[in-house]
Amino acid sequence: MSEQSFADLGLDATVLEAIIAVGYETPTPIQAEAIPALLSGHHLLGVAQTGTGKTAAFALPLLSRIDASLSEPQILVLAPTRELAIQVAEAFTTYASKFERFHVLPVYGGQDFRPQLQALKRGAQVIVGTPGRLLDHLRRGTLKLDSLKALVLDEADEMLRMGFIDDVEAILSKVPDNCQRALFSATMPPQIQKVARTYLKDATEVRIKSETRTVERIAQFVLPVYAERKLDALTRILEVEPTDGVIIFVRTKAETTLLAEKLSARGHAVAPLNGDLNQRQREQTVEDLKRGRKDIIVATDVAARGLDVERVTHVINYDVPYDTEAYIHRVGRTGRAGRSGKAILLVTPRERSWLRTLERATNSPMEPYQLPSPKDLQRLRVEQFEAQLLGFTEDGKLARSMALLDDIAERNDMDMAMLAGALACWLESAQPASLPLDTPEALPEISAEPRRGGKPPGKGGFRKGPGKAAPRNFRNGPGKGQPPAGKKKHGGKKKGAPNQPR
Ligand code: AMP
């Protein structure tokens, strides 16, 4: 992460206010380079993929340059898919939230023309759309580009792959000559290079760093998961992994607090670590992790810089890092003092291209992380419950407790089995061990990777692990680094009281 702050970059005060409200701590590397270049009016060529913060890298400076009082299209963004168009439009809405009058319009094929025409008539400063539909509007004269200040091609290589390159070039040839242009692409195939040479002369080029460094002693895993299932995935990881100290990395200060609150509500000893805490509070939080007063820290990259705590057995990348350098730093927070460590990366379908980049940067492939199936998790819970219970049969106070139960049983004319059941009910109200498996809510399937026998991942799905015919299923035997059910090592924890939320 860069040392710079957003305030140093020269953004418009209204835009800056919105970023503060969103809670971004520092610019991501691509933002630190792209924002000043775009603010100064240069064309920009950004080699970056989703997850690097590229949307804000162009949206923030371009918004800083528009005339908000003018309701005509001033920024035009071309995106390969409807989903991305909507996502980028939403990002613009967020970053322009402090503008008095602001309209962004997503336009894409498959949608009725009428509402788009009405919205275009009402006026919007930013239009985000798929190439085909944008071209239709240009040809019909329903989209006018006379006031256009900037054009962005987002995910240019995807637009090429999807066969939109002719439409893209047709649009490029229609924008005013003095219009600023930016092109973002994860890769640079020859046709995209040609577009860049023709339409983005003398562009400033920014690339995310991809230096290679070997990550030793750290087993790296990746878990494909849909964004809305990340919390479920995390909860399950924390339940089954033999953790001692854990650092969870997220993107924003707000998210450190939110996620820490959610985990705390689930019984974990957890604290947020972010740039809003003063030096003393940060030191205290790290000290709490060192001494075992806290087991989990939810941190941003900046706040966790240089953090060195030996008992950190796991680094969980809840949000993908911004560049490979950030990733290498994050996973390096485990495996300290010659110990081994484990890093688990949650990755959503849109971020899947990160995998290859990170594997290249660390010189090591990532193993697919295997979550236990609901059935296996159920068995694990029962085994843990049983182990805890049996632990008490050796307790010195057992005789006294039995006498107490005998007395209760006799007075209430009950047998001991019923009383034992009642006690189990009581214990289970804090940590259920026997959830019914017939409700999907009870133990939902989490991974975005289909299980063996499921449908193969299609477009937008996930690739399989290196050299594997299909992702291994926990049911069919545990994978490397995955403890077999009931045989967990309970690193640094009391026997019989493993990673259960406390
Ligand atoms: P993108 O690469 O544009 O798809 O952005 C990926 C995610 O990073 C989005 O959820 C953004 O909200 C988030 N993001 C972008 N810039 C920052 C930043 N400077 N700090 C924290 N999160 C960011």
Boltz pocket constraint, residues with backbone or C-beta under 6 A from the ligand:
constraints:
  - pocket:
      binder: B
      contacts: [[A, 23], [A, 24], [A, 25], [A, 26], [A, 27], [A, 28], [A, 31], [A, 49], [A, 50], [A, 51], [A, 52], [A, 53], [A, 54], [A, 55], [A, 56], [A, 251], [A, 252]]
      max_distance: 6.0
